[in-house]
Amino acid sequence: MTHYPNLSALLRDRKQTLAKGPIAVILVEDAVEVTGTITHHQNLGFGQIIVFAAHEIALPKSIAEVIIRVDFDVVADGAPVQIMNALIDAAPDRWFYYCYNAEYLFYPFSEYRSVGEMLRFVAEERRKTVATYVVDLYAGDLTADPTGVAPADAYFDRSGYYALARQDAEGQVLERQVNVFGGLRWRFEEHIAQERRRIDRMALFQAQPGLRMQPDRQFNDPEYNTIACPWHNSLTAAIASFRTAKALRRNPGSRHEIDSFHWQQSERFNWRAQQLMDAGWIEPGQWF
């Protein structure tokens, strides 16, 4: 494992660390499901995987040879935005993807097509982002899996989602932009801060000079925040994520009020992109 003590050290070595893309940036908040997260994205064919984690978090030796590690407190205020903007500046034109531990990227046909193949198609369509949606995963039995994280017994909500047209500060509707809500953040919204309830995320994007990720995780280039090109539906992706379940089970205010995430609209997650396509979460657009 190549190990850097801070972000600045990584950037000083950018000709090596950022030379091969697409680059997956994994933000490790704790020790839960780190190996599974990294292995999943390694299997998708990312050219480089960079893991940011606080120095006190020990990463499993089994994944040491396939990653670059950077010591960084990713739970500090503004840390993800700081990291991604620094990487954008260091490697304009590179494709980046970012997620947290216990999150897993799925896109159409991802079982047998690499992320590089998919992004080449997206670039041919003159798109610089892939709209992604966070699909909450959760353990089916919190007695057996009290952390809420259970890859072998994972469920998601097959209904209970909605989208609202995004508006600017003057109340004008922004073209091809939506705010999406649902999943655990909707069902247990009393435990979720309002600014954290959206489940849309532009997690796959191509850097360019002057691009900036803003505090709300949107970009300063409006086209980067759109879900499709103007002439037809574009390819979309999803991030299956235990992150909300994990947080709800860790937080004392919600842990004692939630004894199960399971409800009548729960569906067993089979870890296949086709299931998410059938559910309408991801679509291939013109890619076949």
C-alpha positions in Angstrom: 0.0 0.0 0.0 1.2 3.5 -0.9 0.6 5.6 2.2 0.6 9.4 2.3 0.4 11.3 5.6 -1.8 14.1 4.1 -3.5 15.3 1.0 -0.7 17.7 0.1 1.8 14.8 0.0 -0.5 12.9 -2.4 -0.8 15.9 -4.7 2.9 16.5 -4.7 3.1 13.0 -6.3 0.2 13.6 -8.6 2.1 12.4 -11.8 2.0 8.9 -10.2 -1.0 8.9 -8.0 -3.5 10.6 -10.4 -2.0 9.3 -13.7 -4.5 6.5 -14.3 -8.2 6.8 -14.4 -11.0 6.6 -13.8 -10.2 7.2 -10.1 -12.4 6.0 -7.2 -12.2 8.1 -4.1 -13.4 6.2 -1.0 -14.0 8.2 2.1 -13.7 5.9 5.2 -15.6 7.2 8.2 -15.2 4.1 10.3 -14.0 0.5 10.1 -17.4 -1.0 8.8 -17.3 -2.8 5.5 -14.1 -1.3 4.3 -12.8 -4.4 2.5 -16.2 -5.1 0.9 -16.4 -1.5 -0.4 -12.9 -1.5 -1.9 -13.2 -5.0 -3.4 -16.5 -4.0 -5.1 -15.0 -1.0 -6.8 -11.8 -2.8 -7.6 -13.9 -5.3 -9.5 -15.6 -2.6 -11.5 -12.2 -1.7 -13.1 -11.3 1.6 -11.7 -7.8 2.6 -12.7 -6.9 3.8 -9.2 -8.5 3.6 -5.8 -7.6 6.3 -3.3 -8.8 5.8 0.3 -9.0 8.7 2.7 -9.2 7.7 6.3 -8.3 9.2 9.7 -4.8 7.9 10.7 -6.2 5.9 13.7 -8.4 3.8 11.4 -6.5 0.6 10.5 -7.2 -0.7 7.0 -7.3 -4.5 6.4 -4.0 -5.9 5.0 -5.9 -7.8 2.4 -6.6 -4.7 0.4 -3.2 -2.9 1.0 -1.8 -3.7 -2.4 -4.6 -2.3 -4.4 -5.1 1.1 -3.0 -3.4 4.4 -2.2 -4.1 5.5 1.4 -4.2 9.1 2.5 -4.5 10.1 6.2 -7.5 12.6 6.4 -10.3 13.1 8.8 -13.2 12.7 6.4 -15.9 13.5 9.0 -14.6 17.0 9.6 -16.8 19.8 8.3 -16.3 20.3 4.6 -13.8 17.5 4.3 -15.3 15.8 1.2 -15.6 19.1 -0.7 -12.0 20.0 0.2 -10.7 16.7 -1.0 -12.6 16.6 -4.3 -11.8 20.2 -5.2 -8.1 19.6 -4.6 -8.2 16.5 -6.8 -10.1 18.5 -9.5 -7.4 21.1 -9.6 -4.6 18.5 -9.6 -6.1 16.4 -12.5 -8.3 18.3 -14.8 -10.0 16.1 -17.4 -9.7 13.0 -15.2 -12.9 11.1 -14.4 -13.6 10.8 -10.6 -16.0 8.9 -8.5 -16.5 9.3 -4.8 -18.4 7.4 -2.1 -18.1 6.3 1.5 -17.4 3.0 3.1 -20.3 0.6 3.0 -21.4 2.1 -0.3 -21.3 0.3 -3.7 -21.7 1.7 -7.2 -24.0 0.0 -9.7 -24.6 1.1 -13.3 -26.3 -0.7 -16.2 -24.6 -4.0 -17.0 -21.9 -3.4 -14.3 -21.6 -7.2 -13.7 -19.8 -7.6 -17.1 -18.9 -4.1 -18.3 -16.2 -2.0 -16.8 -16.6 1.5 -15.4 -14.2 2.6 -18.1 -16.4 1.2 -20.9 -19.4 3.0 -19.4 -17.6 6.3 -19.1 -16.4 6.2 -22.6 -20.0 5.9 -23.8 -21.0 8.8 -21.5 -18.2 10.9 -23.0 -19.3 10.1 -26.5 -22.7 11.5 -25.5 -21.0 14.8 -24.6 -21.8 14.3 -20.9 -19.4 15.1 -18.2 -21.4 13.7 -15.3 -23.4 10.6 -14.5 -26.5 11.2 -12.3 -26.4 8.8 -9.4 -29.0 8.1 -6.7 -28.3 6.7 -3.3 -30.4 3.6 -2.6 -30.5 2.9 1.2 -29.6 -0.6 2.2 -30.4 -2.0 5.6 -30.2 -5.3 7.6 -33.4 -7.3 7.5 -33.0 -8.2 11.2 -31.6 -5.7 13.6 -31.4 -8.2 16.4 -29.0 -10.3 14.3 -27.2 -7.3 12.8 -27.6 -4.4 15.3 -25.3 -2.1 13.3 -27.9 -2.1 10.5 -25.2 -3.3 8.1 -25.6 -6.8 6.7 -24.4 -7.5 3.1 -25.6 -11.1 3.3 -29.1 -10.0 4.5 -29.6 -6.6 2.8 -32.9 -5.0 1.9 -34.0 -1.8 0.2 -37.2 0.1 -0.3 -38.9 -0.7 -3.6 -41.3 2.4 -3.3 -41.6 5.6 -1.3 -39.5 8.0 -3.4 -40.2 11.3 -5.0 -38.5 14.1 -7.0 -39.0 17.8 -6.9 -37.8 20.2 -9.6 -34.8 22.2 -8.3 -35.2 25.9 -8.1 -32.6 28.7 -8.0 -32.5 31.4 -5.3 -35.2 33.4 -7.2 -37.5 30.5 -7.3 -37.0 29.8 -11.0 -37.0 26.1 -12.1 -33.6 24.9 -13.1 -33.6 22.9 -16.3 -33.1 19.1 -16.0 -32.3 19.3 -12.3 -34.2 17.6 -9.5 -34.0 17.0 -5.8 -34.7 13.4 -5.0 -36.0 12.0 -1.6 -36.9 8.6 -0.2 -35.6 5.5 1.5 -34.6 5.6 5.2 -34.0 9.3 5.0 -37.7 9.8 4.2 -39.2 7.1 6.5 -37.2 8.3 9.5 -36.8 12.0 8.5 -37.4 13.2 12.0 -33.9 11.9 12.8 -32.3 13.3 9.6 -31.2 17.0 9.3 -33.1 18.6 6.5 -30.0 19.4 4.4 -29.1 15.7 4.5 -32.4 14.2 3.2 -31.7 14.4 -0.5 -30.5 11.1 -2.1 -29.3 12.5 -5.5 -25.6 12.7 -5.8 -23.4 13.6 -8.8 -20.8 11.0 -7.7 -19.3 10.4 -11.2 -17.9 13.4 -13.0 -15.1 14.5 -15.3 -12.9 17.2 -13.8 -12.2 20.4 -15.8 -10.3 23.6 -15.1 -12.3 25.9 -12.8 -14.8 23.3 -11.7 -15.8 23.5 -8.1 -17.9 21.2 -5.9 -19.9 23.5 -3.6 -20.9 22.8 0.0 -24.2 21.2 -1.0 -22.2 18.8 -3.3 -23.6 20.5 -6.4 -21.1 22.0 -8.9 -20.6 25.6 -10.0 -21.2 24.5 -13.7 -25.0 24.1 -13.9 -24.7 21.4 -16.7 -22.9 19.2 -14.2 -26.0 19.1 -12.0 -28.4 17.9 -14.7 -29.8 14.4 -14.8 -29.8 14.1 -18.6 -28.8 15.8 -21.8 -31.4 18.0 -23.6 -32.3 15.5 -26.4 -32.9 12.2 -24.6 -32.6 10.3 -21.4 -29.0 9.7 -20.3 -27.4 6.7 -18.6 -27.8 6.9 -14.8 -26.2 5.0 -11.9 -27.0 4.1 -8.3 -25.0 3.9 -5.1 -26.3 1.1 -2.8 -25.5 2.4 0.7 -25.7 1.2 4.2 -24.5 4.6 5.4 -27.9 5.9 6.6 -28.8 2.7 8.3 -25.4 2.7 10.1 -25.9 6.3 11.2 -29.4 5.7 12.5 -28.2 2.7 14.5 -25.2 4.6 15.9 -27.1 7.8 16.9 -28.5 7.5 20.5 -31.5 9.6 19.6 -32.7 7.2 16.9 -31.2 3.8 18.0 -33.7 3.4 20.8 -36.7 4.4 18.7 -36.0 2.1 15.7 -36.3 -1.6 16.3 -36.6 -2.5 12.6 -36.1 -1.0 9.2 -38.2 -3.6 7.6 -41.7 -2.7 6.3 -44.2 -3.9 3.7 -42.3 -2.3 0.8 -38.9 -3.9 1.7 -37.3 -6.0 -1.0 -34.3 -8.3 -0.6 -31.3 -6.9 -2.4 -29.6 -9.4 -4.8 -26.5 -7.3 -5.6 -27.3 -7.2 -9.3 -27.6 -4.1 -11.5 -30.6 -5.7 -13.3 -32.6 -5.5 -10.1 -32.0 -1.7 -9.9 -32.8 -1.3 -13.6 -36.1 -3.2 -13.1 -36.9 -0.9 -10.1 -36.3 2.1 -12.3 -33.2 3.4 -10.3 -30.8 3.1 -13.2 -31.2 3.2 -16.9 -28.9 2.6 -19.8 -30.1 5.5 -22.0 -28.8 4.7 -25.5 -26.2 2.2 -24.2 -26.7 -1.4 -25.0 
